[in-house]
Amino acid sequence: MSAPILYYDDRSPPVRSCLMLIKMLNINVELRFVDLFKGAQFDKDFLALNPQHSVPTLVHNELLLTDSHVILIHLAEHFDEAGKWWPKEYADRMKVFNRLFFECSFLFRRDSDLMSEIVRKQYANVDVNYHRRKLHEAYDIMERYLDGQKYMAGDQLTLADVSIVTTLSTVHLMFPVEAERWPQLQRWFATMQQLDAYEVNQRGVEKLRDIVQQLGKFEFPEHEL
């Protein structure tokens, strides 16, 4: 079986979730960079591979996957023999699925709306208070998710945590997770930042911060990432 090929730009939160899991599971993966901010995703050859022109894109033997959540599940099913990241029990897996769908349909959508608007319109023309309300609502939801449990889908670290932390760390650039308002979310975030694989995410967040500041003609608030 050949090594998976991951088309990536680590400034993207969904890409970073895949890179974190790859590091956690020590998977041998061939990485091929696609520069999103130079429009490389619209190159003819890449469009032939993925008409959705998005990263991450994974090629593994005959399989082509173009969604980070599906890629996470695929990698876990093939390389996480112990079932640490993708639980073996049906009910536990459904809890993880539920959080993955929250990340893709709710949290990441709001993150993408914010960052893309800053890049397109420049920061001075963005309704920051609108985005603050939308993302603080997401923070409130995650705070509730953590009631009575350590992680997003229970007391076991799973794919849900890996997927969510890369997006949360991105919006945290603009709207910090304040311990007074979201103590459980801040505790969870701090725990995730202690993982060895988090350095992969940290590097990508810093790269994204720099390019968004450059294109948006502003600077994010100063605080710990």
C-alpha positions as CSV (number, residue, x, y, z in Angstrom):
1,M,0.0,0.0,0.0
2,S,1.4,3.4,-1.0
3,A,1.7,6.3,1.4
4,P,-1.2,8.7,1.4
5,I,-0.7,12.0,-0.4
6,L,-2.0,15.2,1.3
7,Y,-2.4,18.4,-0.6
8,Y,-2.3,21.1,2.0
9,D,-1.8,24.7,3.0
10,D,-1.2,24.8,6.8
11,R,-2.7,28.2,7.1
12,S,-6.0,26.5,6.7
13,P,-7.6,25.2,10.0
14,P,-9.0,22.0,8.4
15,V,-5.6,21.2,7.0
16,R,-4.0,21.7,10.4
17,S,-6.4,19.2,12.0
18,C,-5.2,16.6,9.5
19,L,-1.5,17.5,10.1
20,M,-2.0,17.2,13.8
21,L,-3.5,13.7,13.5
22,I,-0.8,12.6,11.1
23,K,1.8,13.6,13.7
24,M,-0.1,12.0,16.5
25,L,-0.4,8.7,14.7
26,N,3.1,8.9,13.1
27,I,1.7,8.3,9.6
28,N,4.1,8.4,6.6
29,V,2.4,10.9,4.3
30,E,3.7,12.7,1.2
31,L,2.9,16.4,1.5
32,R,2.2,18.6,-1.5
33,F,1.8,22.3,-0.9
34,V,-1.0,24.3,-2.5
35,D,-0.7,28.0,-1.9
36,L,-4.2,29.2,-1.3
37,F,-3.3,32.9,-1.1
38,K,-1.7,32.7,-4.6
39,G,-4.7,30.9,-6.1
40,A,-2.8,27.6,-6.7
41,Q,-6.1,25.7,-5.9
42,F,-7.4,26.9,-9.2
43,D,-4.5,25.5,-11.3
44,K,-5.7,23.2,-14.0
45,D,-4.0,20.1,-12.7
46,F,-5.4,20.6,-9.2
47,L,-8.9,21.3,-10.5
48,A,-8.7,18.0,-12.4
49,L,-8.0,16.3,-9.1
50,N,-10.5,18.2,-7.0
51,P,-13.1,20.4,-8.8
52,Q,-14.0,21.7,-5.3
53,H,-10.6,23.5,-5.4
54,S,-10.1,23.0,-1.6
55,V,-7.6,21.7,0.8
56,P,-7.0,19.4,2.5
57,T,-7.3,16.8,-0.3
58,L,-6.1,13.3,0.3
59,V,-5.2,10.7,-2.2
60,H,-4.7,7.2,-0.7
61,N,-4.4,4.4,-3.3
62,E,-7.7,4.7,-5.3
63,L,-9.4,6.8,-2.7
64,L,-9.8,10.6,-3.2
65,L,-11.1,12.6,-0.2
66,T,-11.7,16.3,-0.1
67,D,-13.2,17.0,3.3
68,S,-11.0,17.3,6.4
69,H,-13.5,15.5,8.7
70,V,-13.7,12.5,6.3
71,I,-9.9,12.5,6.0
72,L,-9.6,12.4,9.8
73,I,-12.0,9.5,10.0
74,H,-10.2,7.6,7.2
75,L,-6.8,8.1,8.7
76,A,-8.1,7.0,12.1
77,E,-9.8,3.9,10.7
78,H,-6.6,2.8,9.0
79,F,-3.9,3.9,11.4
80,D,-5.5,4.2,14.8
81,E,-5.7,0.5,15.7
82,A,-6.3,1.1,19.4
83,G,-9.4,3.2,18.6
84,K,-8.0,6.1,20.7
85,W,-9.1,8.9,18.4
86,W,-12.1,7.2,16.7
87,P,-14.0,5.2,19.3
88,K,-15.0,1.6,18.6
89,E,-18.3,1.9,20.4
90,Y,-21.2,3.0,18.2
91,A,-22.7,5.6,20.6
92,D,-19.3,7.1,21.3
93,R,-18.6,7.4,17.6
94,M,-21.9,9.2,17.0
95,K,-21.0,11.7,19.7
96,V,-17.7,12.4,17.8
97,F,-19.7,12.7,14.5
98,N,-22.0,15.2,16.2
99,R,-19.1,17.4,17.2
100,L,-17.4,17.1,13.8
101,F,-20.6,18.3,12.2
102,F,-20.8,21.2,14.6
103,E,-17.2,22.2,13.6
104,C,-17.9,22.1,9.9
105,S,-21.4,23.5,9.7
106,F,-21.2,26.1,12.6
107,L,-17.8,26.9,14.0
108,F,-15.7,26.8,10.8
109,R,-18.4,28.6,8.8
110,R,-18.2,31.5,11.2
111,D,-14.5,31.5,11.2
112,S,-14.3,31.4,7.4
113,D,-16.9,34.3,7.2
114,L,-14.7,36.4,9.4
115,M,-11.3,35.7,7.9
116,S,-12.4,35.9,4.3
117,E,-14.2,39.2,4.9
118,I,-11.1,40.7,6.4
119,V,-9.0,39.6,3.4
120,R,-11.6,40.7,0.8
121,K,-12.7,44.0,2.3
122,Q,-9.8,44.9,4.6
123,Y,-10.3,45.1,8.3
124,A,-11.5,48.8,8.4
125,N,-14.6,47.7,6.4
126,V,-15.6,44.7,8.5
127,D,-18.4,44.7,11.0
128,V,-16.3,43.3,13.8
129,N,-19.1,43.4,16.4
130,Y,-21.3,41.2,14.2
131,H,-18.6,38.6,13.9
132,R,-17.9,38.9,17.7
133,R,-21.5,38.0,18.4
134,K,-21.6,35.1,16.1
135,L,-18.3,33.6,17.4
136,H,-19.1,34.3,21.0
137,E,-22.3,32.3,20.5
138,A,-20.1,29.4,19.3
139,Y,-17.9,29.8,22.4
140,D,-21.1,29.6,24.5
141,I,-22.1,26.3,22.8
142,M,-18.7,24.8,23.3
143,E,-18.7,25.8,27.0
144,R,-22.0,23.8,27.3
145,Y,-20.5,20.9,25.5
146,L,-17.8,20.6,28.1
147,D,-20.3,20.4,31.0
148,G,-19.3,17.4,33.1
149,Q,-16.7,16.1,30.7
150,K,-13.0,16.7,29.8
151,Y,-13.2,16.8,26.1
152,M,-15.7,17.8,23.4
153,A,-17.2,14.4,22.9
154,G,-16.7,12.9,26.4
155,D,-13.8,12.1,28.7
156,Q,-11.6,10.7,25.8
157,L,-9.6,12.8,23.5
158,T,-11.0,12.2,20.0
159,L,-11.0,13.5,16.4
160,A,-13.6,16.0,17.5
161,D,-11.1,17.8,19.7
162,V,-8.4,17.9,17.0
163,S,-10.9,19.3,14.5
164,I,-12.3,21.9,16.8
165,V,-9.0,23.2,18.3
166,T,-7.5,24.2,14.9
167,T,-10.5,26.4,14.1
168,L,-10.9,27.8,17.7
169,S,-7.2,28.8,17.7
170,T,-7.8,30.7,14.5
171,V,-10.8,32.8,15.7
172,H,-8.9,33.1,19.1
173,L,-6.6,35.5,17.1
174,M,-9.4,38.0,17.0
175,F,-11.6,37.1,19.9
176,P,-9.7,35.5,22.8
177,V,-11.2,32.8,24.9
178,E,-11.6,34.6,28.2
179,A,-11.4,32.4,31.3
180,E,-14.0,34.4,33.3
181,R,-16.7,33.9,30.7
182,W,-15.7,30.4,29.3
183,P,-13.7,28.7,32.1
184,Q,-14.3,25.2,30.8
185,L,-13.5,26.1,27.2
186,Q,-10.3,27.9,28.3
187,R,-9.3,24.9,30.4
188,W,-9.9,22.6,27.4
189,F,-8.0,24.9,25.0
190,A,-5.0,25.0,27.4
191,T,-5.0,21.2,27.6
192,M,-5.0,20.9,23.8
193,Q,-2.1,23.4,23.6
194,Q,0.0,21.0,25.7
195,L,-0.2,18.2,23.2
196,D,3.1,17.6,21.3
197,A,1.3,17.7,18.0
198,Y,-0.1,21.2,18.8
199,E,3.1,22.7,17.5
200,V,1.9,21.8,14.0
201,N,-1.2,23.9,14.5
202,Q,0.8,26.7,16.2
203,R,3.0,27.2,13.2
204,G,0.1,27.4,10.9
205,V,-1.8,29.8,13.0
206,E,1.2,32.1,13.1
207,K,1.5,32.0,9.3
208,L,-2.2,32.7,8.9
209,R,-2.0,35.6,11.3
210,D,0.8,37.2,9.3
211,I,-0.9,36.9,5.9
212,V,-4.3,38.0,7.1
213,Q,-2.7,41.1,8.8
214,Q,-0.9,41.9,5.6
215,L,-3.9,41.6,3.3
216,G,-6.4,43.0,5.8
217,K,-4.1,46.0,6.6
218,F,-4.4,45.7,10.4
219,E,-3.0,43.9,13.4
220,F,-4.7,41.3,15.6
221,P,-5.0,42.1,19.3
222,E,-1.9,41.1,21.2
223,H,-2.3,38.0,23.4
224,E,-1.0,34.5,23.8
225,L,-1.9,32.2,20.9
